Amino acid sequence: MSITVELTYEMSKALGTRRVEVEGAATVADVVRLTRARFGEQAADFERHTRVAAVSVNGVLVTHGRGLRTTVADGDLVMFVKASAGG
């Protein structure tokens, strides 16, 4: 089962890639864990950026579902989304 993970602009600048593919994830928590593992020595940078990003699955924020327990399926797009505000 392949899940596409899209990083925020800030994450991609710090980590050197915009998208990664992860295999074997059943939940958003698994996706986050597997994505962190992909960055090896840069895992701390990944972790720092995830603290200020929301997560969506196929365009729906996981806070509106089951949070990190939200299930994922083959072909899903999990995106880290930078919160923004304006007037």
Backbone as CSV, one residue per row, in Angstrom:
resi,resn,N_x,N_y,N_z,CA_x,CA_y,CA_z,C_x,C_y,C_z
1,MET,0.845,-1.160,0.000,0.000,0.000,0.000,0.898,1.234,0.000
2,SER,0.738,2.082,-0.988,1.564,3.274,-1.137,0.759,4.531,-0.824
3,ILE,1.314,5.355,0.051,0.712,6.624,0.432,1.664,7.729,0.000
4,THR,1.130,8.758,-0.675,1.934,9.915,-1.043,1.853,10.935,0.081
5,VAL,3.004,11.444,0.489,3.078,12.445,1.547,3.632,13.720,0.934
6,GLU,2.874,14.800,1.057,3.316,16.094,0.544,3.656,16.992,1.724
7,LEU,4.845,17.575,1.663,5.337,18.415,2.747,5.003,19.879,2.506
8,THR,5.007,20.671,3.577,4.818,22.112,3.418,6.041,22.686,2.704
9,TYR,5.904,23.910,2.236,7.020,24.581,1.567,8.237,24.657,2.499
10,GLU,8.007,25.051,3.743,9.113,25.173,4.700,9.779,23.824,4.946
11,MET,8.971,22.781,5.073,9.531,21.439,5.272,10.361,21.025,4.063
12,SER,9.824,21.265,2.880,10.535,20.836,1.674,11.854,21.577,1.514
13,LYS,11.902,22.849,1.885,13.167,23.593,1.819,14.185,23.028,2.796
14,ALA,13.744,22.706,3.999,14.646,22.195,5.028,15.097,20.766,4.739
15,LEU,14.220,19.957,4.124,14.497,18.536,3.953,14.895,18.145,2.535
16,GLY,14.748,19.081,1.586,15.240,18.826,0.237,14.313,18.069,-0.692
17,THR,13.063,17.881,-0.311,12.115,17.205,-1.192,10.704,17.677,-0.874
18,ARG,9.841,17.658,-1.857,8.456,18.105,-1.673,7.516,16.947,-1.372
19,ARG,7.805,15.772,-1.939,6.941,14.604,-1.764,7.764,13.362,-1.484
20,VAL,7.180,12.477,-0.692,7.764,11.155,-0.470,6.640,10.133,-0.533
21,GLU,6.997,8.906,-0.763,6.052,7.788,-0.750,6.394,6.920,0.454
22,VAL,5.371,6.480,1.183,5.588,5.541,2.279,4.726,4.310,2.051
23,GLU,5.194,3.200,2.537,4.515,1.911,2.389,4.169,1.353,3.759
24,GLY,3.054,0.662,3.844,2.712,-0.089,5.044,2.026,0.701,6.140
25,ALA,1.503,1.882,5.847,0.823,2.690,6.859,-0.656,2.343,6.901
26,ALA,-1.190,2.244,8.114,-2.622,2.004,8.285,-3.335,3.239,8.820
27,THR,-2.584,4.115,9.504,-3.157,5.326,10.091,-2.260,6.521,9.797
28,VAL,-2.779,7.718,10.083,-1.973,8.924,9.922,-0.756,8.869,10.837
29,ALA,-0.907,8.335,12.034,0.238,8.198,12.942,1.334,7.352,12.299
30,ASP,0.964,6.285,11.615,1.948,5.454,10.903,2.635,6.258,9.804
31,VAL,1.853,7.057,9.082,2.425,7.878,8.002,3.469,8.834,8.569
32,VAL,3.130,9.497,9.671,4.063,10.444,10.291,5.330,9.710,10.732
33,ARG,5.173,8.562,11.377,6.325,7.785,11.857,7.204,7.320,10.691
34,LEU,6.593,6.790,9.652,7.355,6.294,8.501,8.029,7.437,7.730
35,THR,7.351,8.582,7.653,7.940,9.734,6.975,9.137,10.241,7.768
36,ARG,8.993,10.338,9.088,10.113,10.760,9.936,11.312,9.836,9.723
37,ALA,11.069,8.546,9.672,12.149,7.572,9.485,12.855,7.761,8.146
38,ARG,12.147,8.220,7.126,12.742,8.433,5.799,13.830,9.499,5.816
39,PHE,13.775,10.411,6.792,14.713,11.527,6.802,15.944,11.294,7.657
40,GLY,16.055,10.150,8.304,17.266,9.774,9.019,17.822,10.883,9.888
41,GLU,18.995,11.392,9.524,19.666,12.424,10.308,18.884,13.737,10.348
42,GLN,17.977,13.933,9.415,17.172,15.149,9.379,15.835,14.982,10.113
43,ALA,15.666,13.869,10.811,14.405,13.601,11.501,14.048,14.703,12.494
44,ALA,15.050,15.298,13.147,14.779,16.383,14.093,14.188,17.592,13.364
45,ASP,14.681,17.895,12.164,14.118,18.988,11.365,12.671,18.679,11.001
46,PHE,12.418,17.450,10.581,11.061,17.033,10.251,10.151,17.216,11.464
47,GLU,10.605,16.747,12.607,9.819,16.828,13.841,9.514,18.288,14.194
48,ARG,10.485,19.154,14.064,10.304,20.571,14.377,9.222,21.186,13.493
49,HIS,9.237,20.859,12.221,8.253,21.419,11.290,6.857,20.831,11.484
50,THR,6.756,19.590,11.936,5.433,19.000,12.130,4.689,19.633,13.302
51,ARG,5.411,20.261,14.214,4.766,20.899,15.370,3.892,22.088,14.982
52,VAL,4.157,22.678,13.830,3.401,23.861,13.409,2.580,23.595,12.147
53,ALA,2.372,22.341,11.832,1.622,21.987,10.620,0.421,21.113,10.983
54,ALA,-0.642,21.328,10.269,-1.807,20.448,10.365,-1.611,19.320,9.357
55,VAL,-2.432,18.284,9.465,-2.345,17.150,8.544,-3.712,16.931,7.913
56,SER,-3.703,16.687,6.604,-4.950,16.352,5.921,-4.777,15.047,5.156
57,VAL,-5.884,14.351,4.989,-5.927,13.136,4.170,-6.921,13.406,3.056
58,ASN,-6.414,13.406,1.839,-7.250,13.680,0.667,-8.045,14.982,0.821
59,GLY,-7.382,15.992,1.401,-7.970,17.316,1.517,-8.822,17.573,2.741
60,VAL,-8.980,16.591,3.621,-9.786,16.754,4.830,-8.851,16.743,6.035
61,LEU,-8.881,17.834,6.833,-8.033,17.883,8.020,-8.367,16.740,8.965
62,VAL,-7.356,16.106,9.502,-7.599,14.949,10.365,-8.222,15.348,11.695
63,THR,-8.146,16.617,12.061,-8.808,17.048,13.296,-10.317,16.912,13.185
64,HIS,-10.827,16.837,11.965,-12.263,16.656,11.757,-12.643,15.176,11.696
65,GLY,-11.676,14.326,11.863,-11.931,12.888,11.865,-11.474,12.301,13.182
66,ARG,-10.624,11.343,13.088,-10.138,10.637,14.273,-8.726,11.051,14.645
67,GLY,-8.289,12.220,14.178,-6.948,12.683,14.501,-5.903,11.764,13.896
68,LEU,-4.856,11.491,14.653,-3.778,10.637,14.157,-4.214,9.190,13.971
69,ARG,-5.379,8.833,14.516,-5.915,7.472,14.319,-6.696,7.351,13.018
70,THR,-6.800,8.444,12.260,-7.495,8.408,10.972,-6.851,7.357,10.085
71,THR,-7.654,6.497,9.491,-7.108,5.439,8.639,-6.757,5.990,7.258
72,VAL,-5.791,5.353,6.636,-5.372,5.697,5.280,-5.441,4.448,4.417
73,ALA,-5.552,4.672,3.112,-5.659,3.560,2.163,-4.703,3.788,1.009
74,ASP,-4.458,2.741,0.274,-3.589,2.800,-0.891,-4.013,3.946,-1.806
75,GLY,-3.052,4.764,-2.196,-3.322,5.859,-3.110,-3.710,7.168,-2.445
76,ASP,-3.872,7.175,-1.121,-4.233,8.413,-0.431,-3.104,9.441,-0.503
77,LEU,-3.497,10.702,-0.386,-2.551,11.817,-0.314,-2.644,12.412,1.075
78,VAL,-1.551,12.311,1.816,-1.465,12.908,3.150,-0.614,14.150,3.002
79,MET,-1.163,15.284,3.420,-0.462,16.559,3.276,-0.240,17.198,4.639
80,PHE,0.965,17.725,4.822,1.232,18.592,5.947,0.886,19.985,5.477
81,VAL,0.044,20.678,6.242,-0.484,21.962,5.820,-0.072,23.015,6.836
82,LYS,0.574,24.063,6.360,0.981,25.163,7.228,-0.231,26.033,7.528
83,ALA,-0.476,26.251,8.807,-1.592,27.114,9.194,-1.245,28.556,8.835
84,SER,-2.251,29.285,8.382,-2.034,30.701,8.078,-3.286,31.481,8.444
85,ALA,-3.095,32.735,8.634,-4.230,33.600,8.967,-4.028,34.919,8.249
86,GLY,-5.074,35.608,8.082,-4.971,36.900,7.433,-6.285,37.651,7.539
87,GLY,-6.268,38.826,7.021,-7.480,39.617,7.165,-7.893,40.226,5.862
